[in-house]
Amino acid sequence: MTKEVSAGMNVIVDTGCANLASVKFAVERLGYQVTITDNIELIQQADKVILPGVGSAKHAMANINAKNLVSVLQKLTQPVLGFCLGMQLMTESSTEGNKSSTEGKSDGLVPCLNLIPTKVEPLKAQGNRLPHMGWNTLSQISDHPVLKGISEGDYFYFVHSFAAPISEYTIASCEYGSKFSAAIAKDNFIGCQFHPERSSALGSKIIQNFLELGPQELVNL
């Protein structure tokens, strides 16, 4: 049964380098309509905004700048959910630059959207293979509405070599050699380092929680 939601109510930001089709399918599978767009007015008018991402922060931020979306995204007041690289783009900066395959090294600092005051750094994998790819469990889950029904020990799907450290904005953590932020949030901005669209029923639960957020649920968190 498809919910009566107009196409402009939920949008996926077209960053030009994301797994857009799989994210769109994950939303539609829950019965919601969603539009993939880089149209400024549609993004501003949307009830919910999803910022997906696959690839490098440098490439994604270049695309976002070219589409004149930086200030648009920074001024959004409706709920915004970032997936994987999309989460990383919400931070102050990423050391990903021109990504290096050597653990702990990168070729440059990439200024990001500065929506959540933390920084993305090389994942301290302590000798584990990079990228961190596959299923891993969440821990230290906070009482955030987007994590409703999610418990410590639940598995989600990760693919990344860079991560945000544990901070006051961490709402769930994960461990791969060392602890890192599996999810972060500040005000209306929420980011998941894992891929909800690839994380089976629990990933769908997070997407549904986000799409069902009421206008006041993120106030005073």
C-alpha positions as CSV (number, residue, x, y, z in Angstrom):
1,M,0.0,0.0,0.0
2,T,1.5,3.3,-1.1
3,K,1.2,6.2,1.3
4,E,-0.4,9.4,-0.1
5,V,2.8,11.4,-0.2
6,S,3.5,13.8,-3.0
7,A,6.7,13.4,-5.0
8,G,8.2,16.6,-3.6
9,M,7.7,15.8,0.0
10,N,10.8,13.5,0.3
11,V,13.9,14.1,-1.8
12,I,17.2,12.4,-2.3
13,V,19.9,14.9,-3.1
14,D,21.6,14.2,-6.4
15,T,25.2,14.6,-5.6
16,G,26.2,13.1,-8.9
17,C,28.3,10.3,-7.3
18,A,25.9,8.3,-5.2
19,N,24.0,5.0,-5.2
20,L,20.9,6.9,-5.9
21,A,18.8,4.1,-7.4
22,S,19.2,1.7,-4.4
23,V,18.4,4.5,-1.9
24,K,15.3,5.4,-3.9
25,F,14.2,1.8,-4.0
26,A,14.7,1.4,-0.3
27,V,12.4,4.4,0.3
28,E,9.8,3.3,-2.2
29,R,9.8,-0.3,-0.7
30,L,8.5,1.3,2.5
31,G,5.5,2.8,0.6
32,Y,6.9,6.4,0.3
33,Q,7.3,8.4,-2.8
34,V,10.7,10.1,-3.2
35,T,12.3,12.3,-5.9
36,I,16.0,12.3,-6.8
37,T,16.9,15.9,-7.5
38,D,19.4,18.7,-7.4
39,N,16.7,21.3,-7.8
40,I,17.1,23.9,-5.1
41,E,13.4,24.7,-4.7
42,L,12.4,21.0,-4.4
43,I,15.1,20.4,-1.8
44,Q,14.1,23.5,0.2
45,Q,10.4,22.5,0.1
46,A,10.8,18.8,1.0
47,D,9.6,17.4,4.3
48,K,12.5,15.0,4.5
49,V,15.9,15.2,2.8
50,I,18.3,12.2,2.3
51,L,21.9,12.9,1.5
52,P,23.4,9.6,0.1
53,G,27.0,9.1,-0.9
54,V,29.4,6.6,-2.4
55,G,32.9,7.5,-3.5
56,S,35.3,10.3,-2.4
57,A,34.5,13.4,-0.3
58,K,36.6,15.5,-2.7
59,H,34.5,14.4,-5.7
60,A,31.2,14.8,-3.9
61,M,31.9,18.2,-2.5
62,A,33.1,19.4,-5.9
63,N,29.7,18.3,-7.3
64,I,27.8,19.9,-4.5
65,N,29.7,23.2,-5.0
66,A,29.2,23.0,-8.8
67,K,25.4,22.6,-8.2
68,N,25.4,25.6,-5.8
69,L,24.0,23.4,-3.1
70,V,26.3,24.1,-0.2
71,S,24.4,27.0,1.4
72,V,21.1,25.4,0.5
73,L,21.9,22.3,2.5
74,Q,23.4,24.3,5.3
75,K,20.2,26.3,5.7
76,L,17.8,23.3,5.8
77,T,15.6,23.1,8.9
78,Q,13.7,19.9,8.0
79,P,15.1,16.5,9.0
80,V,18.1,15.5,6.9
81,L,19.6,12.0,6.9
82,G,23.1,11.2,5.5
83,F,24.1,7.7,4.4
84,C,27.8,6.7,4.5
85,L,29.7,9.3,2.6
86,G,26.6,11.5,2.9
87,M,27.2,11.4,6.7
88,Q,30.8,12.3,6.3
89,L,29.9,15.3,4.1
90,M,27.8,16.6,7.1
91,T,31.0,17.1,9.2
92,E,33.4,20.0,9.2
93,S,36.0,18.3,7.0
94,S,37.4,15.1,5.8
95,T,41.1,14.1,5.5
96,E,40.1,11.8,2.6
97,G,41.3,14.2,-0.1
98,N,42.8,12.1,-2.8
99,K,42.2,8.8,-1.1
100,S,45.2,6.8,-0.2
101,S,45.1,3.0,0.1
102,T,47.7,3.1,2.9
103,E,46.1,3.1,6.4
104,G,46.4,6.4,8.2
105,K,47.5,8.4,5.2
106,S,45.7,10.8,2.9
107,D,46.6,13.5,0.5
108,G,44.5,16.5,1.5
109,L,41.9,18.1,3.7
110,V,38.4,18.4,2.1
111,P,36.1,21.1,3.6
112,C,32.7,19.6,4.1
113,L,29.2,21.1,4.9
114,N,30.0,21.8,8.5
115,L,26.5,20.7,9.7
116,I,27.8,18.6,12.6
117,P,31.0,19.8,14.3
118,T,33.2,16.8,14.0
119,K,35.8,15.7,11.5
120,V,36.3,12.6,9.4
121,E,39.7,10.9,9.7
122,P,41.3,7.7,8.6
123,L,39.8,4.7,10.3
124,K,42.2,3.4,13.0
125,A,41.8,-0.2,12.0
126,Q,44.8,-1.5,13.9
127,G,45.9,-3.8,11.2
128,N,42.5,-5.0,10.1
129,R,41.9,-4.9,6.4
130,L,40.6,-1.7,4.8
131,P,38.1,-0.8,3.8
132,H,36.0,-1.9,6.7
133,M,33.5,-3.8,4.5
134,G,30.6,-6.0,5.7
135,W,28.3,-6.5,8.6
136,N,29.2,-5.2,12.1
137,T,27.3,-4.5,15.3
138,L,26.3,-1.2,16.9
139,S,26.9,-0.3,20.5
140,Q,26.3,2.6,22.9
141,I,23.0,3.5,21.2
142,S,21.4,6.7,22.4
143,D,17.7,7.5,22.8
144,H,17.3,9.1,19.4
145,P,14.1,8.8,17.5
146,V,15.8,7.7,14.3
147,L,17.2,4.7,16.3
148,K,13.8,3.6,17.7
149,G,13.6,-0.2,17.8
150,I,17.4,-0.6,17.3
151,S,19.4,-2.4,20.0
152,E,23.0,-2.9,20.9
153,G,24.4,-5.8,19.0
154,D,22.2,-5.3,15.9
155,Y,24.1,-5.7,12.6
156,F,24.4,-3.1,9.9
157,Y,26.4,-3.0,6.6
158,F,29.5,-0.9,6.4
159,V,31.9,0.1,3.5
160,H,34.4,2.8,4.5
161,S,38.0,3.6,5.2
162,F,37.4,6.9,7.0
163,A,35.3,7.6,10.0
164,A,34.2,10.3,12.5
165,P,35.6,9.8,16.0
166,I,33.4,9.3,19.1
167,S,32.1,12.7,20.2
168,E,29.2,14.4,21.9
169,Y,27.4,14.1,18.6
170,T,27.7,10.3,18.5
171,I,24.3,8.5,18.8
172,A,25.7,5.0,18.0
173,S,29.1,3.6,17.9
174,C,30.8,0.6,16.2
175,E,34.3,-1.0,16.6
176,Y,36.7,-2.1,13.9
177,G,40.2,-2.0,15.4
178,S,39.0,1.0,17.4
179,K,35.7,2.7,18.2
180,F,34.2,5.2,15.8
181,S,30.9,6.9,15.3
182,A,28.4,4.7,13.5
183,A,25.8,7.4,13.7
184,I,25.9,11.1,14.5
185,A,23.3,13.8,15.0
186,K,22.9,17.5,15.7
187,D,19.5,19.3,15.6
188,N,17.8,18.3,12.3
189,F,20.9,16.7,10.8
190,I,21.5,12.9,11.3
191,G,24.1,10.8,9.7
192,C,24.7,7.0,9.5
193,Q,28.2,5.7,8.6
194,F,26.6,2.4,7.6
195,H,24.3,1.9,4.6
196,P,20.7,1.7,5.8
197,E,19.6,0.8,2.3
198,R,21.9,-2.3,2.3
199,S,21.2,-3.3,5.9
200,S,18.1,-5.5,5.5
201,A,15.1,-5.1,7.8
202,L,17.0,-3.0,10.5
203,G,18.2,-0.6,7.9
204,S,14.7,-0.2,6.6
205,K,13.6,0.4,10.1
206,I,16.0,3.4,10.4
207,I,14.8,4.8,7.1
208,Q,11.2,4.4,8.2
209,N,11.9,6.0,11.6
210,F,13.4,9.0,9.7
211,L,10.5,9.3,7.2
212,E,8.0,9.2,10.1
213,L,9.7,11.8,12.3
214,G,7.3,14.4,13.5
215,P,8.0,18.1,13.3
216,Q,8.9,18.4,17.0
217,E,10.8,15.1,17.6
218,L,14.2,16.5,17.0
219,V,13.7,19.6,19.2
220,N,15.7,19.8,22.4
221,L,17.5,16.5,21.8
